[in-house]
Amino acid sequence: MPDRRCKQVFAMLSDYLDADLPVKNCRELERHLKGCQPCLDYIESLKTTVGACRRYQVRSIPPLSKKVRQSLLLALQKTDRARTRPESAV
């Protein structure tokens, strides 16, 4: 189970992979990664996911059927009603 430091590292990994993390934080993160297999596993998984997302390009979105559009509209309406309902009614 990750410790508190691992949770802090997890929160910085996206910025680290995007090269948006300050140098000081990069050094701390890299020092932690040298001795923490769960964090290394997590960063490898994140790298794979980010790479897959970057390779995936939607050429076109197929049109939705009338049934699917109606289902989505009903779900949206339910969500809106639940969000605007007073707390005492929940």
KEPAZA-932500 format. One record per residue (C-alpha): residue in three letters; x, y, z. Coordinates in Angstrom, 1 decimal, m for minus. Layout:
REM KEPAZA-932500
code ala px X py Y pz Z .
...
//
This chain:
REM KEPAZA-932500
code met px 0.0 py 0.0 pz 0.0 .
code pro px 1.4 py 3.4 pz m1.0 .
code asp px 2.5 py 5.6 pz 1.9 .
code arg px 1.8 py 9.4 pz 2.2 .
code arg px 4.9 py 10.2 pz 0.1 .
code cys px 3.7 py 8.0 pz m2.7 .
code lys px 0.4 py 9.8 pz m2.8 .
code gln px 2.3 py 13.1 pz m3.2 .
code val px 4.3 py 11.6 pz m6.0 .
code phe px 1.2 py 10.3 pz m7.7 .
code ala px m0.2 py 13.8 pz m7.7 .
code met px 2.9 py 15.1 pz m9.5 .
code leu px 3.4 py 12.4 pz m12.1 .
code ser px 1.3 py 14.0 pz m14.8 .
code asp px 3.2 py 17.3 pz m14.6 .
code tyr px 6.4 py 15.3 pz m14.5 .
code leu px 5.6 py 13.4 pz m17.7 .
code asp px 4.5 py 16.6 pz m19.4 .
code ala px 7.8 py 18.3 pz m18.3 .
code asp px 5.8 py 20.9 pz m16.4 .
code leu px 7.3 py 20.1 pz m12.9 .
code pro px 9.9 py 22.4 pz m11.4 .
code val px 13.4 py 21.0 pz m11.4 .
code lys px 13.5 py 20.8 pz m7.5 .
code asn px 10.3 py 18.7 pz m7.5 .
code cys px 11.7 py 16.5 pz m10.4 .
code arg px 14.8 py 15.7 pz m8.4 .
code glu px 12.7 py 14.8 pz m5.3 .
code leu px 10.4 py 12.6 pz m7.4 .
code glu px 13.2 py 10.8 pz m9.2 .
code arg px 14.9 py 10.2 pz m5.9 .
code his px 11.7 py 8.6 pz m4.6 .
code leu px 11.2 py 6.6 pz m7.7 .
code lys px 14.6 py 4.9 pz m7.3 .
code gly px 13.4 py 3.1 pz m4.2 .
code cys px 9.7 py 2.6 pz m4.7 .
code gln px 8.5 py m0.1 pz m7.0 .
code pro px 4.8 py 0.7 pz m6.7 .
code cys px 5.5 py 4.3 pz m7.9 .
code leu px 7.7 py 2.9 pz m10.8 .
code asp px 4.9 py 0.6 pz m11.8 .
code tyr px 2.4 py 3.4 pz m11.7 .
code ile px 4.5 py 5.8 pz m13.8 .
code glu px 5.1 py 3.1 pz m16.4 .
code ser px 1.3 py 2.5 pz m16.6 .
code leu px 0.7 py 6.2 pz m16.9 .
code lys px 3.3 py 6.5 pz m19.7 .
code thr px 1.6 py 3.7 pz m21.6 .
code thr px m1.8 py 5.3 pz m21.1 .
code val px m0.6 py 8.7 pz m22.2 .
code gly px 1.1 py 7.3 pz m25.2 .
code ala px m2.0 py 5.4 pz m26.3 .
code cys px m4.1 py 8.5 pz m25.9 .
code arg px m1.7 py 10.5 pz m28.1 .
code arg px m1.7 py 7.8 pz m30.8 .
code tyr px m5.5 py 7.5 pz m30.8 .
code gln px m7.1 py 10.0 pz m33.2 .
code val px m10.8 py 10.1 pz m33.9 .
code arg px m11.4 py 10.6 pz m37.6 .
code ser px m15.1 py 11.1 pz m37.3 .
code ile px m17.8 py 10.5 pz m34.8 .
code pro px m20.6 py 8.3 pz m36.1 .
code pro px m24.1 py 9.7 pz m35.8 .
code leu px m26.1 py 8.6 pz m32.8 .
code ser px m29.3 py 6.7 pz m33.3 .
code lys px m32.6 py 8.3 pz m32.1 .
code lys px m32.7 py 5.7 pz m29.3 .
code val px m29.2 py 6.6 pz m28.0 .
code arg px m29.9 py 10.3 pz m28.2 .
code gln px m33.1 py 9.9 pz m26.2 .
code ser px m31.3 py 7.8 pz m23.6 .
code leu px m28.6 py 10.4 pz m23.2 .
code leu px m31.1 py 13.2 pz m22.9 .
code leu px m33.1 py 11.3 pz m20.2 .
code ala px m29.8 py 10.7 pz m18.3 .
code leu px m28.9 py 14.3 pz m18.5 .
code gln px m32.3 py 15.4 pz m17.3 .
code lys px m32.1 py 13.0 pz m14.3 .
code thr px m28.7 py 14.4 pz m13.5 .
code asp px m30.0 py 18.0 pz m13.7 .
code arg px m33.0 py 17.2 pz m11.5 .
code ala px m30.8 py 15.5 pz m8.9 .
code arg px m28.4 py 18.4 pz m8.9 .
code thr px m31.1 py 21.0 pz m8.4 .
code arg px m33.0 py 19.1 pz m5.8 .
code pro px m32.8 py 20.6 pz m2.3 .
code glu px m30.5 py 18.7 pz 0.1 .
code ser px m33.4 py 17.8 pz 2.4 .
code ala px m35.1 py 15.9 pz m0.5 .
code val px m32.1 py 13.7 pz m1.1 .
//
